[in-house]
Amino acid sequence: MAIVNVSDQDFTEQTSEGVVLADFWADWCGPCKMIAPVLEEIDSEMGDQIKIAKLDVDENQETAGKFGVMSIPTLLLFKNGEVVEQITGFQPKEQLEEVLNKHLS
């Protein structure tokens, strides 16, 4: 699966099935730029098991507000439409994989 860009309009639909890692980010955010290549690596290695959805918080404030996202990057892990984990700030790939693997079994 490729990383998909989502908006307020299709966020719920894109996160309703399976395991989805939603990345709340913005262009001006340094740590968001640092985590982007990490997410690309995870996508290339685990993309058959998870979907990664990126939501630009500047353009989609409704969804960010709905989930109480106050600082970015915030990663929300959805399993069949329910939030099962929240990760705020830059995390190394190993830590993200550990969290993801917990929910894949």
C-alpha positions in Angstrom: 0.0 0.0 0.0 1.1 3.5 -0.6 1.0 6.3 1.9 -2.3 8.2 1.3 -3.0 11.9 1.9 -6.4 12.3 3.6 -8.6 15.3 4.4 -11.5 16.1 6.7 -13.9 14.8 4.0 -12.4 11.2 3.7 -10.6 10.7 7.0 -13.3 8.5 8.7 -13.6 6.4 5.6 -9.9 5.9 5.2 -9.4 4.9 8.9 -12.4 2.7 9.3 -11.0 -0.7 8.3 -7.9 -2.6 9.3 -4.8 -1.1 10.9 -4.2 2.5 9.9 -1.5 4.9 11.2 -2.7 8.4 10.8 0.1 11.1 10.7 -1.1 14.6 11.7 1.5 17.0 10.3 2.2 20.4 8.8 4.6 21.8 6.2 6.3 24.1 8.8 6.9 21.4 11.4 10.6 20.3 11.7 9.9 17.0 13.5 7.2 16.2 11.0 9.8 16.4 8.2 12.1 14.1 10.3 9.4 11.4 10.8 8.3 11.4 7.1 11.2 9.2 5.8 10.7 6.9 8.8 7.0 6.4 7.8 8.1 5.7 4.2 10.4 3.0 5.5 7.7 1.5 7.6 5.3 1.6 4.6 7.8 -0.2 2.4 8.4 -2.9 5.0 4.9 -3.3 6.5 2.7 -1.8 3.9 0.8 -5.0 3.3 -0.3 -5.0 7.0 -0.9 -1.4 7.6 -2.1 1.7 5.8 -0.4 5.1 6.5 -2.7 8.2 6.2 -1.2 11.7 6.3 -3.4 14.6 7.4 -2.2 18.2 7.0 -3.5 19.9 10.1 -3.4 23.4 8.6 -5.8 22.4 5.9 -7.9 19.9 7.9 -8.5 21.5 11.3 -11.8 19.8 11.9 -10.3 16.3 12.1 -7.3 17.5 14.2 -9.7 19.1 16.6 -12.0 16.1 16.8 -9.1 14.0 18.0 -7.7 16.7 20.3 -4.4 17.0 18.4 -2.6 19.8 20.1 1.0 19.2 19.0 2.5 17.7 15.9 3.6 15.3 14.7 0.9 13.2 16.3 0.4 9.7 15.1 -2.9 8.0 15.9 -3.1 4.2 15.3 -6.6 3.0 14.3 -7.8 -0.5 14.4 -11.1 -0.9 12.6 -12.0 2.7 13.1 -11.0 2.9 16.8 -8.0 4.8 18.2 -5.8 2.2 20.0 -2.6 4.2 20.4 -1.5 7.9 20.3 2.2 8.9 19.8 3.2 12.5 20.0 6.5 13.9 18.7 9.3 12.3 16.7 9.9 8.6 17.5 12.6 6.3 16.1 11.5 3.6 13.7 12.2 0.8 16.2 9.7 2.4 18.7 7.1 2.9 16.0 7.4 -0.7 14.8 7.1 -2.0 18.4 3.8 -0.1 18.8 2.5 -1.3 15.4 3.5 -5.0 16.0 1.5 -5.0 19.2 -1.7 -4.4 17.2 -1.0 -6.6 14.2 -1.4 -9.9 15.9 
